[in-house]
Amino acid sequence: MKQINSSFLNGAILPTLLRFSVPVLLALILQALYGAVDLWAVGKFAATADISAVATGSQTMQIITGLITGLATGATVLLGIYIGRKKPDDAAKVVGSSIFVFTILGVILTIATVLAAPWLARVTNAPNEAFAKTVSYIRICGAGSLFIVAYNLISAIFRGLGDSKSPLYFVIIACVINIMGDIILTKYIPMGAAGTAIATVMAQAVSVILSIILIRMKGLPFAFTKAHLHPHRKISDSILMLGTPIALQSMCNEISYLVILGFVNALGEVVSAGVGIAEKLAMFILLIPTAYMQSIAAFVAQNCGAGLTERAKKSMWLGMMLSTFLGSIFAYFSIFHGTRLSMLFIRADETAVLQAAAEFLKATSIECFILSAAYCLVGYFNGTKHTNFVMLQSMLSIFVVKLPYAWFASSHSTPGIFQIGMAGAFAAAFELLACLWYYNRLKKDDEAPTLQCITPS
């Protein structure tokens, strides 16, 4: 039986947070390579229609992934709280309940995505030349939804336990398999977008299998029996109560990107392909704030459970320092060297696509940099169970700022790609200001109870 990682609760915060967050970031980067390598493979070995199909289809799958990771955060936070409180039996119940909840979710998502693939392609305004390929990509990836669910749940459990290295090892192996599969199924067996989808599902399956094998070999840091392996009502309700607002926030955020992609797709195949490439590059930059959001949520949850509220606050500010530092570096290269970065995914002679990608990337880089700070506050609120506020401020930023501005920018007679992309930057600024306001409100009101993570026994 493994020992519980208690370093979250004592010692220097900065090195502990850094040791935990770096594997989380690397795992997210490698996981994102699934879609990025898909785009690279079709950009090098297939047609423009395949590029557009993978760009649109993978963005659609991001909605599903966002839903899953949001719900899984509920399990991370609840597990971290019980670990901090030194309640191993309740922690075991969280794991058992999560398995049931997420298995049901995986089955539902698999059926829904496979059946709704044509509708999703129409909603995203996939270009006619790429419509059939987009449907195929979504349908194949959707068929592997159970593997996406299983991987994200297992990773969430490890993070709640304070272990961020194990998920990284699984993703490294899976990523290698995905790269090999992409090359084989696009260059040597010219299946285009469908081939990259098959390779992605295979890689995710391998990652899940390896995760299960490791858990069976090493065990969990607490007794886990068949008695724990059923949906404990109060625990399941708590997971859903914590995770649902985060899932809705994440899903709506991904939907907003999809809606903007629909605005862009109406401008033609070249612009669609360029923006698709820019979104893939921006997705890597966004992994920095995402990694620190997840890391801070896990760190804060354990400290919250142990009653170390000041340590939880300090971890958030230190995490923000690290996140914004890394975010500024990536933003610089994306803003000033966007064309060179875009060449990673497409041939250098595709000048029109490269220009469109570089223009959109400038705007999305500004968005990601602002979110480097905002997401650290979001992670703090998630770890202290303020998930309803997280959902509210995100909904306002999306539906009051982001989408209206994107529609306005795209409705011009000569719409600018940069201006459409700035919709995300304005929404991110709103989100940061809203989070700072809420944090200061709690601080001024001296609402100590709001920092107590009360969970059902």
N, C-alpha and C positions, 0 to 999 in steps of 0.2 A: 504494500500500500504506500502510495506517495505521501510526502509531507505537504501540508498546506503552506503556500508561500505567504509568510507573515511580514515580509519586508515592507509591504505597503503601510504597515501600522507603526513602524519605528525606523529610526535612522534618518539619514539625509534624504530629502525628497527628490532633489534634482537628479542625482545619479540613478536612483531607483526608477523614477519616471522615465528617464532616458533609456535605461535597460529594457523597460517594458514596452515603450512606445516604438522603438526602432524595429523590433521584430514584427509588431503590428503593421507598421508602415510598409516594411518589405513584403509581408504577406499580401497586403492590399495591392501593392504594385504588381506582384506576380499574378495575383488573381485577375487584375485588370488586363494583364497581358493576353488573357484568353481572347477578349474582344479585339484588342489591338493587333495581336498576331493574325487573327482572322482578317482584319483589314489590310495588314501588310501583305499577306499571302495573295489575296485577290487583287491588290494593287500591283503586285509584281507579276502574277501569273494568269490573271483573268481579265475580264472586260470591265468597262466603266459601270455597266449595269450591275455587275456583281459588287463593286465598291459601294454603290448607292444602296443595294440590298442589305449588305452587312452593316453599313452605317445606320440605316433606319431600323433594321431588325435587332441589332445589338442594343440600340437605345430603348427599344420596346422591352427587351429582356431586363434592362436595368430597372424598369418599373417593378418587375417581379422581385428582383434581387433587393431593391429598396424596401419593399414590403416585408420581405423575410428578415433582413438585417434589423429593421426597426422592431419587429416583434421579438427577435432574438436578444435585442438589447434589454428587453424586460427581464429575460432569464438571467442575463449577465448581472444586472443591478440587484435583483432579488437574491441571487446566489452569493454575490459579494457581501450583501448586508448580513446574511446568515453566517458567512465565514467570519466577518468582523465581530459578530455577536457570539462566536464559538458555539454554534448550534448545528453540529454535523448531521443530525437526523433530519432537521428541516432542510438543510442543503441537499441531502439525498432525495427528499421529496420534490424539490425543485427540478432536479435532473429527471426523475421518473415522470413527473407531470409534463415536463417539456417534451419528452419523447412522444407522448400521446398527442399533445396539442399540435406539434409540428408534423407528425405523420399524417394526421387528418388534413392539415393545411397543404402538404405536398401533393396528396391525391387530388384535392380540389383544384389546385393550380395546374396540375398536369392536364386534367380533363378540359378545364376552361381554356387554357392557352392553345391547345391543339385544335379545339373546335372554333375558337375565335380568331385564329390566325388571319384569314382573309379580311375580316372586319378591322383588325388592328392595322393591317397594311393600308386599308382605305382611309382610316382615321388619320394616319400619319401622312396621307397624301403622297404615298410612294409613287414615283414617276412610272408612267405606263411601261417603259422599257424594262423597269426593274421590279414590277409588281409581283409576277409569279415567283421570282427568285426571293423576294422579301417574304412572301408567304411561306415558302419552303424553309427558309432560315428560321423564322419564328416557330414554325411547327416542330421542327427537329429539336431546337433548343428547349421548347416548351415540354416536349416529351421527357426531357431530363430534369424537370423541375424538382422531382423528389431528391435528386442528388444535390441540387442547389440548396434545398431546404436542410438536408442532413448536414452538409458541410458547414453552413452558417450556424446551425444550432451547436454542433460540436465545437466550433471555434468560440462561440459565445460562452459555452461552459468552461472552456480552458481559460478564457480571459477573466471570467468571474472567479476562478481559482487563483488568478495571478500568474498564469502560465501563458505567455505569448509566443514562446519558441516552437512548441509542438505544431501549431497550425502552419507555421512558416515552413517547417520541414515537409509537411504534406504537400503544400502548394508548389514547392520547388520541383518535386518529382512530377506532379501533375502538369506543371507548366512545360517541362521538357517533353512530356508525352504529347501535349497539345501542339507544340511547335513542330514536332516530327509529323504528327497527323495532318496538320495544315499543309505542310510542304508536299507530303505524299498525295493528299487528296485534291490538291490544286495544280501542282506542277506535273506529277507523274500520272495521276488519275484525275483528269481535268473535270472535277465536279463543281468547281466554282464555289458560290456561297453555300450550297448544301454540304459540300465537303468540309468546309470550315466549321459548320454547325455540328457535324458528326464528330469531328476531332475534339470540339469543346466538351460535348457530352461525355465522351470516353475519358477525357482528362478529369472531369469532375467525379466520375464514378470511381476512378482509381484513388483519388484523394479521399473520398469517403471510406472506401475499403481499408486503406492504410490507417485512417483515424480509428476505426473500430478495432482493428488488430492491436494497435498500440494500447488502447484503453483496456482491452481484455488481458493483455500481457502485464501491464503495469498497475492497472486498477485505479480507482479514485482515492483521494486522500481522506475518505471517510467510508464507513460501511455502507454498501449499496446492495440490497437484497431484492427478491421478487416482490416483497411487501411494499417496496417503494415504487415499483414499476406499475403505477396506475394513476389516473388523473385525480389527484387530491383536489377536492373542490376549491378550498380557500386558496391553495397555492396556485392552481390553474387560473383562478379569477385574478389573482394578484399579477401573474405574468401578463395576462391580457390587458389588465388595467394599466400597467406600466408600459407595455410594449405597443398597444394599439395607437395611442397618440403619436408615438415616434414613427410607427409604420405609416400612418396616414400622412404625416409630415414628409417623410422620405418619398412615399409614393407620389404625392402631389407634386413634389419637387421634380421628380423624374418625368411626370406627366407634362409639367410645364416645359421641360426641355423638348419633349416630344411635340408639343403644340408649336413651339418655336421652329422645330425642324420641319413641321408641316408648312409653316409660313415660308420657310426657305425653299422647301421642295417645289413650291409653286413658281419659283424663279428659274427652274430648269435643272437638268441633270448635272451640268458642270458645277453650279453653285451648290447643289445638294451634296455632291461628292466632296467638294472643298470644305463645306461646313462639317460634314461627317468626320473628315480627317481632323479638323480643328477641335471638335468635340472629344475625339479620342485623346488628343494631346492634352486638352484641358482636364480631362478626367484624371490623368496622372497627377497633375498639379493639385487637383481637388483632393487627392488621396492624403495629402499632408494634413489639412484640417480634419478630414474624416478619421485618420489614424489617431490624432490627438483627442478628438471628440470621444472615440471609443475607449481610449486609454484612460482619459480623465474620468469618464463615467465609471469604469471598473475601480479605479483608484479611490475616487470619492465615495463610492458605495461601501467599500470595506471600512474606510475611516468613519463614514457616517454610522455604520452599524456598530462600530466600536465607540462611538460618541466623541470622536476626535474632529470636531467641526472646524476648528481653526486650521488644522493640518489639511483638511479637505479644501478650504479656501486657498491656502497657499499653493497647493498642488495645481489648482486651476490657473493661477497667475504665472507660475513657472512654466506650465505647459503652453500657455499663450506666448510666452517669450520664445520658446523653442519653435513653436509652430509658425509664428510670423517671420522669424529669422530664415527658416527653410523656405517659406512661401515667397519671400522677397527674392531669393536667389532664382527660383524657378520662374517667377514672374518676369524677371529681367531678361532671361534667355528667350522666353516665349514672346515678349513684346518686341524685342530688337532682333531676334533671329528666328522668327516664325517660319519663314520660307525654308530655311535649312532644316528645321525640325520636321516640317511637313514632308520633306523629301524622304523621310524614313518610311513613308507609307505609299509613295507613288513615284513614278518615273519623273526625272528632272525635266523632260520635254513637255510635260503636261502643265504648261505655264499658267493657263487660265484657272485650273483647279488649285494650283499652288498659291496663286494670288488671292483667291477667295478664302482659302484656308488661313493664310497669314492675317488677313483683315479680321476675320472672325476671332482668331486666336488672341489678338491684341485685347479685345474687349473681355473675353472670358478669362484672360489672365488677371485682369483687374478684379473681376468678381472673385476668383479663387483666392487672391491675396487678402481681400477684405474678410472672406470667410475663414481664413487662417486664425483670425482673432475671434470672430463670432462663434465658430463651432466649439471653441474651448469653453465659452460660456454655456453653450448648449449642452456639452458633455457634463458640465457641473450641474446644471439643472436636471439632467437625466439621472445623474447619480444621487441627487437629493429628492428624487421623485416628483419634480415639478414638470412632469411630461405634458400636462395639459397646456401650460404656458408655451412650451416648446412648439406644440402643434398650432396654437393660436397665432403666435407671431409669424410662424412660417406661412400659414394660410394667408395672412394679411400681406406679407411680402410678395407672395405669388400672385394672388388674385386682385390686389389693389395696386401693386407697383409693376411687377414683372410682365405679366401677360398683357395688361392694357398698353404699356409702353412698347412692347414688341409688336403688338397689332398696329399701333400708331406709326411706328418706324417702318413697318413693312407695307403700309397702305399708301405710301408716297408714290408718285408717278415713276420716280427713279429711286427705289429703296436702296439704302446703303447697308452693306453687310455688317460694317463696324457698328452702326447705330442700332441695328437689330440685336447684336450681341451685347450692347451696353445695357439692355434690359436686365440682364442678370446682375450686372455690377450695381445698378441702382437698387435692386431688390436686396442684395447683400448688405449694402450700406444701411438700408432700413432695418434689416435683421440685427445688425450689430448695435445700432442705436436702441432698438427695442430691448435687447438683452441687457445692455448697460443700464438702461432705465429701470428694468425689473430688479436687477441685482442691487442697485442703489436704493430702490424702494424697500427691499427687504432689510437692507443694512440700516437705513434711517429709522424704520419702524421697529428695529431691534426684535424681529420676529424669530427668536430662537427656536420655537417649535417647528418652524417651517424647514429647519435643517435636520429634523429628526426623522429617520426613515422607519416609520411605524408599519409593521407588517403583521398579518394574521399569524397566530401561533398554530 
